[in-house]
Amino acid sequence: MQTDQIDDWINKAFQLAFFIHGKRDIARQIAVSAMNKLETASNAQFKRYYYTPTGRAETSRATRSRVSLNDLQLLQRLVFVESENFEKENETKQTVGEKNLLVYFIKHLVRISLKRNSFYVTLGISRILHNYGTNDAMEIYNIVIQNPDRVHDDYYYRSRKGVLMKELKARFGELLEVVKVNRGEERFNHRTGAENLSETAKDCLQFFTPWNSSCAIPENFDPFDDIIAPFHFDKQNPDAEHRIEVNRIHAALHPECFLRLTDALRLPSPKEKMEIPKFMISDNQQITDGNDDWGNPPNLEADELQTIKNILAAQAESRRAMSANLLRVVVDGDEKAKINLEETDRVNFDLGDDSELIEVRVVEKTGETILATHLLSFEDLENGSQLQSVLLEGGQKVSFNLKPTKDEYGEIVGINCGVEYVETELQKPFVLASERAGFSLSNWLNNLSWAFKPALAFGLILLAMSIGWLFYRQMIGENKQDFAQDNPTPINQKDDIKIPEPPQKIAKDKNDTPEKIILLPKWKEQNNPLVKENKDKKPNLKNKKPVAPKKEIVVETPQKELQAQNNKPKNLQNNSNPADVWRMPIREKNNDMDKRDVVRSPIKRGKSLSEIKRIYLDLSGDEEFSGQVQQQMSAEILRNGTFLIVPKEKADARLIIFVRRESDANNPADEMATAIVRLVNSQGFVVYPTRKRISGWKYVGAISKLSARIADDLAKTKLTK
């Protein structure tokens, strides 16, 4: 996703929040919270470009360059969710007006019906906001669904209307009054003679219609004979009904489309049937809200937009650097469970059918950070159990396992929710496993007789350490295999240079013969201790046995390395040995990347790595280390002569580096640090690393040697492209 699209999404969230509240400061806060939760949502495809690549400038496809309609809907719903706390705070004041309360009421009606499906949206608009009869509502939904077999009986309509009214009553409490009308039907008490509030209600429906949707109802049609194709589902592709559902929801919410529905059925107009709830407030609060500009929300100023983006970036880096021991699981603002990671990595609990937003928050000394969120979609859960996961910036994986319980109509009446936390980085699972083993051991020992405790404790501690070590070694083996797959030898590599492995066997006496000899370019031999050591030794040719026929000499001299050797600046030859710093790939963790939507029209991907000359250094993380690395990186890059360092506005690309301290040392230069590196061009595309499915390089080593290794790798990769 490119930067202008991200700006557009932030601005959409701000304008919707401003429409609800009419205050810039509140609207900005809601936009930040909604965007932050969208980035951590397990059911969102949207991810920020600064840590998840949107494409490769050198390739013909992008991983995600078309705006996902589903993500826009999630963002719109998240604005509704984040708005509620501000609404409730305003409702406690005596200055809240009737117009504000009407906006809150319609927003909440749309919110609780949107999380379900188009039936609830149509029911809420026709039977609660408007006073159409049950039979009329059934006819309206019959057009919307375009399938008579899916239109339920009148008892079902009355029972589901009761569900929506119950949730509205729980939200507004004493502000709403329930009265009984004909044949004992319950309705909210409404007021008469409020033309200006009717216009407010129409504006609300206009603003709350799903973003990026369009009108699908023709101006003139026969509701009994004509088929409206955008509403019709042929059951051939189950995934296609989501977009059809968006069309149906649009028709029920959008005032012009809803008017066409009622006109086609020759029903009274929505203006005649609309019932504005009568809120239980004082007379001097009626209508007067003191805000005349709420219906025309402004755009964000450039500095406001940049501030929001900086806040979102800081929150993303906080998630990347955090270390979790205690997690809180919060549903719609109420804590449901805690996960003590020293004891377990998962928890299970039940939810009601009125639940909507699940949040996983990490508890740290400085406060809480939102780690992952999941916005419930009853439309998806109607198809059965659902497993959703989100992989975050720091390598944390949070999974939500949802199992619905249904009634005789197939409606969801409850959900069993399981939340699981997994660390994907190599060392963290071992640490957590050791802590949990120690915790279980401690609890077990407390139940034993004191006479057995010392010997058993010692033996069991050794056993726990052995098991943990075996698990750790297995993890190392798996990661080495993974790294080997991502780092093939230079003869087959297209987008990076790696020093070949040393010979499998080095001659130790006159009778030994190397099984494999690797010839390196001279500029690599200088820094390879194994090669240098063997070069200094003079071979002993006396009494040398003939070489067996089965052994052969293999010469590995990649053409690209020879070309790089000829073109390489001389000052690149003095860099530190790459073996002093470890480099590991950060994978995109998306096996379905090739199945994503692809824009068929050409898009501008900006300059490739070989075309980039001017770069801007963008460092973050540990303040002390990042400043030190920035100075060292500037010196190394200028010494290599491959790039120029310029201000941000003049740069072709940003070299983004996140630095974190790993361990202390007596000598500050020997302190260990981690650096995550990626180069992003001006269009927001990752151009380094150049490998597919890798979004960045993770370097671990002494702070004094990180910059030289990073600059050397970057320069070599550019020279071989």
N, C-alpha and C positions, 0 to 999 in steps of 0.2 A: 504494500500500500504506500503510495507516495505522500509526500509531506502535505500537499495541498488538500488531499482527501482527509488526512488526519485533522487538519485545521477546520475543514468543513464539518466533520463529525463533532468536534468540540463546540463549534459555533451553534450547531443544531441543538445540542444538549443545553447550552446556555440560553438560547432563545425560548425553548420550551419551558425551562425553569423560570425565566423572566415572565412569561405569560401567566404562570401559576401564581407567582409572588409579587411581580412588579418591582423588585429590588435587585440592583446589580450585584451587590455583595453576596446576597443569598444565592442568586442564580450562578455566580462563579463557584461557590462552594459545592453546589449540587452538581455542576458540570464536572468538577474535579473528582468527586466521589464516584459518580456514575462511570466516567472513563476509566478510573482506577479499577473498579470492580469488573468492568468489561474486559480489561487486560488479564484479569485473574480468573475469568469465568471458564468453567470446564466445557460449557456448550457453546463457546464462541470460537470462531475461526480467526477473528481479528487479533493481531499482535503488533506491537509497536516495531517500527523499522529499525530502531537503534539496537535491538537485541535479537530480533528474528528476521532473517533475510526475506525480502520480497521477490527476489529474482537475481539472476546473474547477468551482468552487463554483456558478457561475452556469448551468451546463449540465446536461443530463439524463443525461450519460453520463460514465464515468470511463475513462481510458486503460488502467488495470490495477488492479482492485480485488478480483479473486478470486485466492486463493492458487494459484499454479501448482504442480501436483503434480510436474512435471519439475524445477522449481527446488528443491523440498524434497528430491528424490532427489539432486540435485547437491550440496546442502549436506551431506546425510548421507554421501555418498561423500567429500567434501572433509574431513570430520571423520576418516574412516578414513585418508585420505592424510596429514593433518597429525599424526595420532597416531603414525605409524611411527617418526619420529626419537626421540620420547620412549620408545617401546618398546625400541628398540635400545640406547638409553643405559641403560635399566633392566636389560637383559639382560646388560650387561657387569659388573653388580654381583653379588656372591655372595649377596645377600639376595633376589634375585628368586625367587619361589615357583612351584610347579607350577600353581596356579590362575591366576596372572597369565599364564603361558605358554599355558595352554589358551585363555584369552580372546583373546590375541594371535593364536593359531593359527586359531581360528574366524573372528575378524574378518578375517584376511588371506584365508582361503578365500572368504568372502562377497565381499570387495573385488574379487578377481581374477575372480570369476564374474559379479558384478554389471555390470562394464564390458562384458561380452559379451552374454548373453541368458539367457532362462529355462532353456534346455537345459543350459548350464554350471552354473547354480545347482542344478537338479535332480540333475545328475550329481555335483556336489561333495558334496551332502548325502547322497545315497543310496549312492554308491560309495566316498567317502573318509571322511566323518565316521561313516557307517554302513556296514556290510559286507553290503549287499544284492548279490546276483549281477547280472551284466549283463542277463540276461533279465528279472529283477524290476525293475531300473532302467528298462528299456525300457517295461515295462507302466505304471510310475508316470508316465513322461513321456508316454505315449500318452494318459492321462487329462488331463494338464496341457495338452497341445497341442491336444487335440480334433481331430486331423487325422492319420490313419494314414499319409498320403503323406509327412508330414514327420518320421517316425520312421526314423532311419538304422539300418544294420546293426550287428551286434555288434563288428565290427572298428573301426568309427567310434567307438563308445563307449570301447573300450579305448585307442585312440590319443589321444582327447581327455582321458581320465583321466590319461594320461601327461603331457599338457601341463600340467594343473593340479598334478600332483605335482612336476613339474620346477620350477615357479615357487615352490611351497611349500618345496622343498628349497633353492633359491637364497636364499630369504628367511631360513630358520632355520639353514641350514648344519649344523654338527655337533650341534646340539640335537636333531635328528631322525635316526632310524636306519631305513633301508630294508631290508626283509627280503623273501624270496621265499616264497610259500605254494603252494597247489595249482596245478599246471600252469604253474609259473613266474611266476605273477602277482606283481607288486611291490606291497607295501603298506608303510605306516609301522608300525613296531613299536608295539604297544599294551600298555597295562597292564590288569590285571584287579582286581576288587574295589574299585572307587572310586565308590561310590554318590553321595557328595557332589559329586564332579567331574561326574557325569552330570547332576545338578541344575544345576550351573554351566553346563554346555553348553546345557541347555534355556533358562536365563535369557539366555544369549548370543543364541540364535536368536530369542528373543522381542524383545530389544532391537534386533537387526540387521534385523528385518523392515522393509520399506519404510514410511516414515512416511506417514500419511494414507491407508493402504490398509486394506481390510477383508476378512473371510473370505467366500469365494464358494462354498465346497464345502458342500453340504447334509449333514446328519448321516447320512442314509440314502439311498443311490442305487445304481443298477445300473451298474457301471463299463463294461459292454459294450453297453448299450442306451440309457442316458440321456445326453442332451446337456447339458452344463453351459454355459449361455449366456455367462457372463462370461469363459469361456476360448475361446469359439468366434469365429473371425475369418472373416467372409463375403467378404472381399477387395473390398468395395464402396468403402470409404474407407481408403486406405493409412495416413492419419494416426491412424486409430482403433486400430491395433494396439498403439500404445505403451501406452495405458491397459490393454489386454488383457494385455500383457506384465507389467505391474505386478501384475495379479491372479494370473498364473501364478507369478511370483516369490514373492509372498506365500504361495501355497499350498505351495511347496516349502520355505520357510524357517520359517513359523509352526508351532510344535510341534503345536498342536491340529489344524490343517489337514492337516499331514503324517500325523498319526495316522489321520485319516479316510481318506486315500488308501490307506494300507497295510491298514486294516481292510476297506475295500471290496474290495480284491484278495485278502483273506485271507492276507496275508503276516505273518510274525512282527512283533511290535511294535517300534517304534524303540528302546525301552528295551533290548530283548534284543540288537538288532543294532548298537547304538552302540559304537564303538571309540575310547577316549580315547588319544591318542598318548602314548607313553612318552618323556619328555624326558630327555636325557642331563645330569642335574644330580645334585648330591650328595644323600645321604639326608636331611640336615637341612634341605634346601630343599623337600622334598615337602610340598605342600599349604599349609604355613604361610606366609601372606602378610601377616599382621598387619593386615588390614583387613576388618572385618565389615560395613561400611556401604556397600560399593561397589554392592550390589544395589538400594539405595534412594537413588538420586541426589537431592540436595536442589535447591531452586530457587536462583537467584541472588538475593542481597540487592539492595535498591534502589540502594545506592551502588556495588556491583559492576557492576550493569547499566548505570548511568550512566557509569561509568569506561570500560567497553567501548565504549559508543556514542561517547564523546568521542575515544577512540583511533581508531575507524573514521572519524569526521569529520575528524580531523587527517590521516589517511592519504589521504583523498579530496582534501583541500585541497593536500596535498603533490603529488599527481598533477596537480592543476589548475595549480600554479605551476611545476612542474619544466620544465627545458629539456634536451632529450636530444641527446647527441652519440654516445654509445656504448651499445648495447643488448646484453644477454646473453640467449641462448635456452637455457633449462634444461629438461630432461625428466627427471622423477622424481629431481630433485636433482643430476643430472649435466649439465654444460655441453655443448651440442651445436653451438652456433655463436655467432658475434658479428656484429653489424651496426654498422659504422662509418658513421654517417649522413653524414659528409663524403665518403664514397666511393659508397655505395649505400643503397637503402631496403628491400632484400629479401634473403632468403637461402633456400637450399633444402637439405634433408638427408633422410636415410632413418631410419625408426624400426622397431623390432621389434614383434612382436605382443604383447610383454609390457609395452609402454609404456602410460602412463595420463594423466599430467598434464604439459602443456606450459606453461611460464611464460616471459614476456618481462619482463626486469628492466632498468630504466634505471640506468646507472652514473653517479653523481655524486660530487663531492668528499666529501660527508658520508656516503656509503654507497650502498646500492642500494634502489630502490623498485620494488615489483611494479607493472608497467604493465598487463599483460593476461595472462589465463590461458585455457586450453582443456582441458576434461576430455574425454578420448576416449570415444566411445560406439560400440562395434563394431556395435551394433544399427543405428545410423544409417548407418555406413559400408558395411554389407552391401548397401545400395541403390545404392552407387556413390560417386563423388567428392563431396566436401563442401566448401563455402566458408562460413566463419563469420567475422563481423567484430564488433568491439566499439568503440563510440565513447565515449571517456572524458571526464572533466570538463573537461580543458584543451583539448579539441578534437582530441586525438590519435585516429587510427583505426588499429587493428591488425587485420590479416586473417590467417586461417589457411586455407590451401588444402591439403586432404588428399586424396590419391589412393591408394586401397588396392590391394594385390596379393593375389590369391586363389588357393587351391589347387583341386584337382579337385572338392572337396566344396562350394566356394563359401565356404570359411572364410578369413578374413583372416590372411595370414602375414607381411605387411609393409606399411608405409605410407610414401609419399613426402610430406613436409611442406614447404610453402612458407610463410614468414612475411613479411609486408609491413607497413611502417610509413609512415603518411601524416599530415602535419600539415594540418588543415583551416582553420586561421586564415590570414588573407590574407598577412601578411608572411613567415611562416615558410617556405612552399614556395620563395619567391624566395631567401631566405638559404641554404637547403639546396642549391638548384640552383646557386647561385653557388659554394658551397664545393666541390661535386662537379666543376663545370667547372674550377675552379682546380686541384683534385687531379689530374684527368685530364691537364690541360695540363702540369702539372709533371712527371708521369711521362713524357709524350711528349717534352718538351724534353730530358730527361736522356739520351735516346737519340740526339739530334742532334749533329752536329759543332759544336764551339764557335764556329766562324766564322759560323754561321747563327743562333745563339741570340738575340743582342740584337734584331735586326730582327724575327725571327719571334715572339719573346716579346711584343714591343710590339704587333705586329699581332694576334696571337691573343688577347691580353688584351682589346684593344678589341672584338674579335669576341665573346668570351665575355660581356663586359659588355653589349654590344648585344642579344645573344640573351636574357640574363637580364632586361634592361629590357623587351623586348617581351613576355616571359612574364609579367612583373610587371604590365604595363599591361593585358594580357588578363585577368589575374586580377581587377584592379580593375574592369574593365568588367563582368565576370560578376557580381561582388558588387554593383555599383551596380544592375544589373538586378534582382538578387534583392531588394535593399533597396527598390527602387521598387515591387516587387510586394507587399512587406510593409508599405509606408508609402504608401497611396493618398492622394489629396487629401481634405481634410476633408468634401467634399460626399458622399462615399460611405463615409466611415469611421464605424464604430459604437463603437469602444472606445478611441480615443485622439485627441488633437488635435495637429496638426502645422502649423507656420506655413506658409502657401502659398508657392510659389515666386514670386520677383519677376517683374515683367512681362518678357516676352520681348524687348521693345524699349523703351528709354527715349528720349523725345524729346531730341534734341541741338540742334536749331535750329527756327526758326519753320515750316519746311516739313515737318517730320517729324510723323507721327501715330502714336501708340501702336497696335499691333495688338491688344493685350490689356491690360485694366486690371483689377487685383484690388483690391477694397475690403476692408480689414482692420478688425476691431474696434479701437476706440480703445486698448484696453489692450495690443494687440499693435503698433499703429503706433508707440508710444513707443520700442520697442526695435528697430525695423526701420530700419536706416540708409538703405536705398533709398527707403522711403516717406517718411521724414522729410526727406531731401534734396529730393525732388520737391515736397513740400508747401511748402517754403520758397521755391521758385522761382515767380515770377508768370508766367503764360502770356502769350505775345506773340500777340495776336489780329490784328495787322496783316498784310495780304497773305496770310492763311492760306488754303491751298488746300482745296477741299471734300474731304471724306472719300470714298474710293472705296466703291461699294456693297458690294463683296465683303468689306470689313473690318467687323467688328462689335465692339461693346463687350460683354465678358463680365463679369458681376458675380457673384463667388463669395462669398456671405455665408451660410455654413451655419447652419441653425437651431440646431444644438446649440451652436455657438460664440456665437451671440447670447444663447442661454439662459445659457451659462456666463458671458458678460459681465455679465448682469444679476445673477447669483448670486455672482459672484467677489468675494472679499474684496479690499479696496483694497490691502492690503500685498502682494498677489501681483504688482502691477504693476511693482515695482522690481527684479525678479530680473534676473540677467545674461542677456545675449543667448544663446539656445540655440545659435547658430552657433559660439560659443566652445568648445563641448563636442560631440563626436561621439557619436551613439547608434546602436548596431547591435543587431539581434536575435540572440539565441542560440536556434537552432532545435532542435526535439526530435529531428531526424534519424531519423525513423521513418516511412517511407512506408506501412507496414502498420498504422498506428495504428487506422484505422477497422475493421480486421479482428480486432482483439483481442477477447477475451472481455469481455462486459458483464454485470454482475450485474443480474438482472431485478427483484429485490426492491428497494424503496427503501432508500437508504443515506444517512446523515447526512453532508453535505458541509460543514457549518459555515456561518459567516457569509460573505456575499459582500462585495465591496469596498465597495459603497455602505453596508453595515450596520456596517462596522468603524470603530471610533472610537479604541480604545486599542491601541497597538502597542508592541512591545519591539524595541529596536535590537540586532541580533545581527551584529557586525562581526568580521571575521577577515582574515588575510593579513599584509601588511607591518605589523609592530607599531607603528612610528612613524606611518605614514600612517593606519592604521585608527583610532588614538587621535585623531588630528587630525580625520579625517572624522566620527567619532562626535560630537565637540563641535560641529562645524559643522552636521551633520545635525540635532542636537537643537535648535540655535538656529533653523534654517530651518523645521523642522516646527512649532515653537512659534509662530514669527512668522506662518506661513500660517494657523494656527488650524484646520486640517482634521483633525488627529489629536492625541491626547494620548500622551505617552511615559510608560509605566508599567513596573513590574517585570515580569519574565517570567511569574510565576504569576497576574498580574492582566490579562494582555494578551489581546486578541481574535486577534492575529496577530503574527508575527515578520517584521520587515523585515531580510532577510538580505543583507548586503553583503560581498563579498570584494574587498579592495583590494590592488593590486600596483603598485610603483614601476616606471615605464617609462624615465624619463630624468632627469638632474640639471639644475640651473640655478643661476645665481648667486644669484637670489632664490628662497628656499625656496617662496614662494607660487606661483612659475611652474613648479615641477617637474611633469613630466607623470606621470599615474597612470591606471591602468585600474580601473574598479569594475564588478563584476557584481552586479546587483540583482534581487531577487524578493521578493514579499510572500506569506507562507504562513500560512493561518489555523490555528486551533487543532486542526483535524482533519487537518492535513497536506496541504491542497490549495492549489495556487498560485492566488491571486486577482489577482495583478499580476505580469507582464503579463496583459492580458485577451484577447489575441489567440490564436487557435488555432495550435497547432504551434510556439509560441514559449514557451520556459521561462524566459527572463530577458532583461534588457536589459544590454548591455555599453556602458559610457560610457568615453570616452577624452578627457582634457583636463587643463588645469592643476588642481592640487590645490585651489586657492582657489575654483574655480568649479564643481567637481563636485557638491558638496552642494546648491547652489542649483538646479542643473538637475534633479537627482534629485527633490528635494522639490517643485519646480514641476510636473514631469511627473506625479508621483504625485497631487498635489492636483487638477490639471486633469482627469486621468482619472476620479477619483472624482466630481467635480462633473458630469461629462457622462454618468455611468452612470444 
